[in-house]
Amino acid sequence: MASAAVASAVSAVTGILQVVHEPSSDVAIVGVEHVLIGGLSVLLVAQLPFLYWLGSQTKTWPVFVAALGMVPLAAVATVSNVQGEDPAYFAAIAAPANLLWLGGLVALAVASKRFTRLPRPLTIALPITWVGTIPLSSFGGGVLVAAFWAAAAWVIFAEDDAEADA
């Protein structure tokens, strides 16, 4: 699935940049920080088709909860990036959006562990993508998230190839 491959590439780039880049102490967004925030927005949007596919496999609602957090978070991050600083309402949107995103991923992982083509270790690791993207981002968590998305893309591509050959 292309969305998982895009999510993997974006996570790898932003994860490496976060490890090697010293964040500025200024509240203004400068230099590489624009790439990091833009990468977060792209990552959030890139994950959505994969999550909708996973949700369609399980016939469950958690994907909508995750999306309800991911879309506003991508939007407010984009506003921050364009303005060069976080808007005054950033925390009011980002805090509940992150909770919805994480809660949706946890519920989707629980629902998916029995009913999808995704291997169990990957479904269990799904909520860890949030952990790597947000709290562990400055420690290179994005690189771990990239590995998850690469594995998910590989599994889906491999299964699609096997079905095409059959």
C-alpha positions, 0 to 999 in steps of 0.5 A: 500500500503506497500510503504506508510506503510514503509514511515510512519515507517521511518518518525516516527523513524526519526521524533522522533530522530530529536526531541530528538537528538541535532545536532552536530555543526561539518560539519561532519556527526556523530552518529545518523545523519547517521541514519537521513540522511539514513532515508531521503533517504529511505523515498524518495524512499519509497514514489515513488510507492505510488506517481506512484499509485496516478499518475496512478489514475489521468493520470497526469505528476506531479508524474514525476516532484516530482520523478525528485526531489526525486531521485537525492535528495536521491542519494546526501543524500546517497553520503553525508552519505557515505562520512561523509559530504556533497559533494561540489555539494550538494546545486547545486542538493538539492535546485532544487531537493527540488523545483521539489519535492514540486512542483510535490507534489502540482501539484499532490495534485491538480490533485488528489483531484477529481480523486482518491480513496484517501480522499480529506484531504489526497490529500490536505495534500500531499504537507505538507509531504515535509514541515514536512520532510524538513523545520519542520524536527528539530521540529518533522515534521517527526512525522506529516509526519508519521501520513499522511503516516499511514493514506494513507496506512490505506485508501488503505489497507481498500479499498483493503480489501473491494474490496477483500471481494466483 
